[in-house]
Amino acid sequence: MEKFEYYTPTRIIFGKDSEKRAGEFIKLYGGKKVLIVYGGKSAVESGLLKRIEDEVKAEGIEYISMGGVIPNPVLSRTREIIKEALNFGCDFVLGVGGGSVIDTAKAVALGLYEPETDVWDYFAGLKKPVKSLPHAAIITISAAGSETSDSAVITNDEITPHSKRGVNGDFNRCRFALMNPELTYSLPKYQISAGVADIFMHTSERYFASIIGNHLTDEIAEGLFRNIIKYGEIGVNDSSNYEAMSEIMWSGSISHIGITGLGSRGDLPKDGDWACHQIGMALSAIYDYTHGATLTAIWGSWARYVCRNNIARFAQLARNVYRVEEASDEKACELAIVKSEEFFKRIGMPISLTELMGRAPSEEELVALSENCSFGKKRNIGAFMMLNYEDMYNIYKAAI
């Protein structure tokens, strides 16, 4: 296996009523003036936000709460929150929500640590971040795994076309994550489905690395695939099933904590392929589609485009995850793709751009997507197979 370093400092507090310990852990990590970041009205109407505020107040901690974070979180709101938090004198950031809220909390924490730098400079690659304000998460949507990952993604909504960028580093690690699966019971079915898809994809991106060979890592990844396929489908159909929703929530954290990529190697970044995420991010940036749905819409076309680089890897997925008994690697490879697409369909996710958009994209739209994804033909993506602008275009075209 390849050499690797592994660092996961986030403390996990998992189970029923875990959110009631928010004040306790903020105090433990030195927070005295806390910014609570949340999304929309559900956090307020459910009473969750008030319960958290009460827990924080009970520990003698000052706080302000700021909502308005939307799916595919935007730079404009991030800047507004940073400004208010600076006026407040914030020393700790708590995100209450799903990946969009947690990513916003991370971006805000980054902007607060060095306020003289515009936070977009970090996401645009103009300045390299090294540290951020302490931050933590209370999870209400199982999907992004942002609570345990070292990444954050936001969309610059102040330029045309919009640009969705990510920044990675240990500065993005949450100090702790409070994870109560019951907080996900009230989610719409589509949102649960998109989250399950994202969890599958975080595992897929690391599974299809350029150099592989850590067999224990493969065992963990393949087990995670099987787990999210089984319990993801159950949870989508019965969101009050605690067993299923707890398995989905923990799978989300494990899928993005890096453990399913250890000992393998990609090139951009080092622990996997990530081409599907980049191709999907262009769809989210331009059309604001749900992240998980953009990934399933293009995964099949990506897989068929790149599988010749290592057919045996896809055959391994078929045999070890879907229990396919097929001697031919080529036939097993196609079955792996077909069975993955069948799973996406069973949980209500699109497997083509036409299904995602409700229509076939035009030639002009395919070109615009490829331009956006390739940063104007200035970057390549992927590691399992390196993709240039023409490759991206071909994958979008094949996804129709």
Disulfide bonds with the S-S distance in Angstrom:
none
